[in-house]
């Protein structure tokens, strides 16, 4: 037996997160790029200096070069680079330092996404052919997105969408630390103020604030009438000695295990309800409506199905005898 190369293999590279490079961008470079993007309604490009120290990359500064832009394209031309190099050489050693460390190409996608186009990928091939060992690509837009890709031409690895961090100056870090300290002091003052008043206010609320209870004008015999806060649709099904009530609005199901008949005669109905209450309950035209109304009176799971039928029958008879319409 001999092994054979697998056909149509696509090689992939997976990076161990502990070895992913870190990238920092100075506040000055971030500010200049933000102005480039905000002030140009077409795509605009720039170059920048970056330095590598171990696994850390620092983008130090960015610079504009002469270019022709379009709504969807920006291109680095040999003429633009030549003019930019000439400009740098007039700055002596500082210009040479900048030119030797141009390791960043950034550009705007205006209001489009920050994912690279085919032209963007082709441009990165140009930097490899120019002898660069690594290069960073930035793609930004007016929505505040900044995508950073690192091309390591020596290893052939592309780190796509790397996390980046703002690198503040010493003065900025000092101010930021002062702001954080003041914020902590404000939070502490607020907590102390709450502790100062909390106990007294709770005691005062217990003394002065009470919940409103809704009551009906009719006197209810046997239970206090309560106002339901749930929009209910109630159905009742008998299963042995259990009545199951499905209550929508609360999402719960209530079961009454005590299905004992309470109203054993028509006279028992009159022991629980006054004539005026039975006349008022007569507005219910169906047993389900009467069941809901009785629950509002406080009789939740109190009467059996048979009791409710008896109440309905007595209610109808009394109203008919009284000729109440």
PyMOL commands that set and color helices and strands:
alter all, ss='L'
color gray80, all
select helices_A, chain A and resi 17-19+27-39+78-89+93-100+118-129+170-208+266-272+275-281+287-296+305-321
alter helices_A, ss='H'
color red, helices_A
select strands_A, chain A and resi 22-26+45-53+56-63+102-108+134-140+146-152+157-159+164-167+236-239+242-247+252-256
alter strands_A, ss='S'
color yellow, strands_A
deselect
rebuild
show_as cartoon
